[in-house]
Every structure is written in structure tokens, then in C-alpha cells.
């Protein structure tokens, strides 16, 4: 049985989960640069208005598809601090099933994007694309495996979670929203925006408490981190937990909540980011031929079955 999450009702505005990733890729079109730096570096076209600011030539929020805008509206409206904490209680007991990592990737293949006419790539093949680019670039085996598992948390979609609670740029809940979070005006509809206790610089946290003490908006990053936290090196775990935390690793926000470990490991998350965003193509990897390599790699780090 396959699960189609492309319908527009029930909190599922995106035609496919790739729509969000395509938007982020466009917003951060140059690896390692903030959204503002990407906009400033884009060259004006011939005959441009010399009075027009460079940042106005390509405003990814203004030009976003209606489905993407609606996705962010739902995300920013509903991702309250209470919601983020409740989802941690609901899912982080990891008591839904036990299965191996490759098995989980095949399980994720139930998630189909039938509305995308340009590709029939399976979820497993998308995972292999990221991992294979890391492998071609000579990255360590643990990092190749991190690339393979980094989106497995999207199985939350198969358990009834709406798109806005699975994917999306993550951000801290329980404290003031940065204006560098994408579509910041949508937070006006979030109940937390009217709670003065939650809208100070530190909110419910202490300065320098460390990101592990901060409840980011709920999604596949936090979930897959907890699934893998006993098995991968700390650098890989940071890549899993924070690869969608663009306000931190691309916009340089929320440093005041970080501790020394967060600052030391920020470079690992930034090293991973280009592989997350820029390795997807329409060229299919051969999952059958690659399976022995990845099963051997998985056995090196994971037991046969793990909790989900």
C-alpha cells in the first residue's frame, strides 16, 4: 500500500514534500551563504532599474508558490511551544515499531508524490542520491550513512502527521522569533506570539543553555536524531538534528542560546548542508546494486533492528 500525501486538504497544502525543499534551495541558492547574501550576490539583468535594491530582484517569499506560502502559514501558526513538547512526548518513546535502517527506507517508499510529473524517484532513491554524493567526495563512512538516514524521519507522514509537522525550516519555540525565519509575519497568528513570557530574547531558556535544551519546532530532524542518537558520532547527530535549522546554520541567529559544543559543531552542520540541498537530480541511483554496500555500512553502526 502506498500513502499519497499530496492532497491539499487536512493540513497538506504542498503538492509534494519536495516543494518545500525546492523553495529552500532557491532561497539559499549559493551554498554557505545566508539568504541576504544570496540575494545581494545576484547580478542585475541588462536594462535594470539602478534605483532598485539587489534584494528586490528575487524575493523568494514574495515569489513563493501559493502552496508553499500556505504550508508556512500552517507551520508558523500551529508550531507552538506546547505543541513541540507534546509531540516529543508522543513520538520520542520510540514505541511504534522495530525495524532495520534499510527496512525503514523501504517502508518510507509508501510515501509517494504522485503529483510530481517530472520524476518517479522513490524515497529510497532520494536517500541514496545524498549518500552517494558524500561517498564520491570521499567523506567518512559515518557521514555517508548520516546522509542515507537524514530524511528517514519523514515516516512521521505515514503515521498521520501533517506536512507542517514533519518538514519545514525549524526554529526555537518558547522564545522570541527571529525576523530571519522565513515568512516571519505568519507568526502573528501563533498563540505564543501573544504570550509575553515566550517573546523575550531567552524566553523559557537560560542564556547559553545549549541547543539540546531548546525545543525546536517539531519535525523529522528531531525525530531521526532520537532514533539514531545511540549509534552515530556526535557530528552526525548534529547533522541530523539541525539540518533544517536554517535560522542558526545559515542566518547566524540564536547564538545566545548556544553553548561551546554547539559552536564547535556548527561547522559539521554547515559541511552537511550542501549535500542535503544540492545533490538531488533526476538520475536514479541503482538501489539493487548499491544495497550490499549500504547494508554492510549499516551493520557497522546499527544493530539489526532499532526502535522507531
C-alpha positions in Angstrom: 0.0 0.0 0.0 1.3 3.5 -0.8 0.3 6.6 1.1 -0.3 9.7 -1.0 0.3 12.9 1.0 -0.1 15.2 -2.0 -3.7 16.2 -1.3 -4.4 19.8 -0.4 -6.8 19.1 2.5 -6.2 18.2 6.1 -3.1 20.4 6.5 -1.4 19.1 3.4 -1.0 22.1 1.1 2.2 21.0 -0.6 1.8 19.1 -3.8 4.9 17.1 -2.7 7.3 17.4 0.1 9.9 18.3 -2.5 8.1 21.6 -2.9 9.4 22.8 0.4 13.0 21.6 -0.4 12.9 23.3 -3.7 11.9 26.6 -2.1 14.7 26.4 0.5 17.2 25.5 -2.3 16.1 28.6 -4.2 16.3 30.8 -1.1 19.8 29.6 -0.3 20.9 29.2 -3.8 24.6 29.6 -3.0 26.0 27.1 -0.5 27.2 28.6 2.7 25.6 32.0 2.2 22.7 33.5 4.2 19.5 34.4 2.3 20.5 38.0 2.4 24.0 37.3 1.0 22.5 35.1 -1.8 20.2 38.0 -2.8 23.0 40.6 -2.7 25.2 38.5 -4.9 22.7 38.0 -7.7 23.6 40.2 -10.6 21.0 42.7 -12.1 19.9 42.0 -15.6 20.5 44.3 -18.6 18.2 47.3 -18.5 17.6 47.0 -14.8 16.4 49.9 -12.7 19.5 51.3 -11.0 17.4 52.5 -8.0 16.1 49.0 -7.3 17.8 47.2 -4.5 19.5 43.9 -5.3 17.5 42.1 -2.7 14.3 43.1 -4.6 15.4 41.3 -7.8 14.5 37.9 -6.4 12.3 37.8 -3.3 11.7 34.2 -2.7 9.0 34.8 -0.1 7.0 37.1 -2.4 7.5 34.8 -5.4 6.7 31.6 -3.5 4.0 29.3 -4.8 0.7 29.6 -3.0 1.0 26.1 -1.7 4.4 26.9 -0.2 3.0 30.1 1.4 0.1 28.1 2.9 2.5 25.5 4.2 4.5 28.1 6.1 1.3 29.8 7.3 0.1 26.5 8.8 3.6 25.7 10.2 4.1 29.1 11.9 0.5 29.2 13.2 0.5 25.8 14.8 4.0 25.1 15.9 3.6 26.4 19.5 5.9 25.6 22.3 3.2 23.4 23.8 2.8 21.6 20.5 6.5 20.9 20.2 6.7 19.5 23.7 3.5 17.3 23.2 5.0 15.8 20.0 8.1 14.9 21.8 6.1 13.0 24.4 4.0 11.4 21.7 6.8 10.1 19.5 10.1 10.0 21.3 9.3 6.9 23.3 10.1 5.2 20.1 7.5 2.5 20.7 5.7 2.3 17.4 7.8 -0.4 15.7 11.1 -2.1 15.4 12.9 -2.4 12.1 16.2 -2.1 10.5 17.6 1.0 8.7 17.3 -0.3 5.2 13.9 -1.7 6.1 12.9 1.8 7.2 14.0 3.2 3.9 11.8 0.7 2.1 9.0 1.4 4.5 9.3 5.1 3.6 8.7 4.3 0.0 5.0 4.1 0.9 5.2 7.9 0.8 4.6 8.8 -2.8 4.4 12.1 -4.6 2.1 11.2 -7.5 1.5 14.8 -8.4 5.1 15.4 -9.5 5.2 14.7 -13.2 8.9 15.3 -13.6 10.3 12.4 -11.5 9.3 8.9 -10.4 12.2 8.8 -7.9 11.4 6.7 -4.8 12.1 7.9 -1.3 14.9 5.3 -1.1 16.5 6.6 -4.3 16.4 10.2 -3.0 18.3 9.0 0.2 20.8 7.2 -2.0 21.5 10.3 -4.0 22.6 12.2 -1.0 24.6 9.4 0.4 26.3 8.6 -2.9 27.5 12.2 -3.4 29.1 12.0 0.0 30.7 8.8 -0.9 32.0 10.2 -4.2 33.5 13.1 -2.3 35.5 10.7 -0.1 33.6 11.6 3.2 34.0 9.2 6.2 31.7 6.2 6.4 29.7 7.6 9.3 28.9 10.7 7.2 27.8 8.7 4.2 25.4 6.8 6.5 24.2 10.1 8.0 23.3 11.2 4.5 21.4 8.0 3.9 19.3 8.2 7.1 18.9 12.0 7.4 15.4 12.1 5.9 14.0 8.8 7.3 12.1 10.8 9.9 9.6 11.7 7.2 8.0 8.4 8.1 6.0 10.6 10.5 3.9 11.4 7.5 2.9 7.7 7.3 1.6 7.9 10.9 -0.8 10.7 10.2 1.3 13.8 10.9 0.5 16.8 8.6 3.3 18.1 6.4 3.8 21.2 8.5 4.7 19.0 11.5 7.2 16.9 9.5 9.2 19.2 7.2 9.9 22.9 7.2 12.7 25.2 8.4 12.9 24.6 12.2 13.1 27.3 14.8 13.1 27.6 18.6 9.8 27.6 20.3 9.4 29.2 23.7 11.3 32.4 22.9 11.2 35.4 20.6 11.0 34.7 16.8 13.9 35.9 14.7 12.9 38.1 11.8 15.3 36.0 9.7 13.0 33.0 9.9 11.3 32.6 6.6 7.8 34.2 6.4 8.1 35.8 9.9 4.9 37.7 9.6 2.9 34.4 9.8 3.9 34.1 13.5 1.3 36.8 14.3 -1.3 34.0 14.3 0.6 31.8 16.6 -0.8 31.9 20.2 2.7 32.1 21.6 3.2 35.5 19.9 0.6 36.9 22.4 2.4 35.4 25.5 4.9 37.9 26.7 6.8 35.2 28.7 7.5 33.4 25.4 8.5 36.5 23.4 11.6 37.7 25.2 15.1 37.1 23.9 15.7 33.9 26.1 12.0 33.1 26.8 11.8 29.9 28.9 15.5 29.2 28.5 18.7 30.5 30.1 21.4 32.3 28.1 23.9 29.8 26.8 21.9 26.8 27.9 22.8 24.8 24.8 20.6 23.8 21.8 19.9 20.4 23.4 17.8 22.2 26.0 15.9 24.2 23.3 12.6 22.8 21.9 12.8 23.5 18.2 9.7 23.3 16.2 8.7 19.7 15.7 9.6 17.7 12.6 11.6 14.9 11.1 15.0 16.3 12.2 14.3 15.9 15.9 12.7 12.5 15.4 15.5 10.9 13.4 18.1 12.3 15.9 16.5 10.4 18.7 16.2 7.3 16.6 19.9 7.4 15.8 21.4 9.0 18.9 22.9 5.8 20.4 24.6 4.8 17.1 26.3 7.7 15.2 29.2 10.1 16.1 28.2 13.4 17.6 29.0 15.3 14.4 26.5 13.1 12.5 23.9 13.6 15.2 24.2 17.3 14.9 23.7 17.0 11.1 20.5 15.0 11.7 19.1 17.2 14.4 19.8 20.6 12.9 19.9 20.2 9.2 16.7 22.2 8.8 17.6 24.8 11.5 18.4 27.4 8.8 18.0 30.4 11.1 21.1 29.0 13.0 23.4 27.5 10.5 22.6 29.8 7.5 21.4 33.0 9.1 23.6 33.1 12.2 20.7 33.6 14.6 20.2 32.2 18.2 23.9 32.1 19.1 22.9 33.4 22.6 21.2 30.0 23.3 24.2 28.0 22.2 27.0 26.5 24.3 30.6 25.8 23.3 29.7 22.4 21.9 27.1 23.9 19.6 29.5 26.4 18.3 32.2 23.8 17.8 29.8 21.5 15.9 28.2 24.2 13.8 30.8 23.6 11.1 29.7 20.0 10.8 26.1 21.0 10.1 27.3 23.6 7.6 29.5 20.9 5.9 26.5 18.7 5.5 24.1 21.4 4.2 25.2 21.3 0.5 24.6 17.6 0.4 21.2 18.0 1.8 20.1 20.7 -0.6 22.1 20.3 -3.8 22.5 16.6 -4.6 19.0 15.8 -5.8 18.7 15.1 -9.5 16.6 13.1 -11.9 19.3 10.5 -12.4 18.3 7.4 -10.5 20.8 5.5 -8.4 20.7 1.7 -8.7 19.3 0.7 -5.4 19.7 -3.0 -6.1 23.4 -2.7 -7.0 24.0 -0.3 -4.0 22.2 -2.3 -1.4 25.1 -4.6 -0.4 27.4 -1.6 0.3 24.7 0.1 2.4 23.7 -3.0 4.3 27.4 -3.5 5.2 27.7 0.2 6.2 24.5 0.0 8.3 25.8 -3.1 10.1 28.9 -1.2 11.1 27.0 1.3 13.1 23.5 -0.1 13.8 22.1 -3.3 15.2 19.8 -5.4 13.1 16.6 -3.8 14.4 16.2 -0.4 16.1 13.2 1.3 17.7 11.0 3.7 15.8 
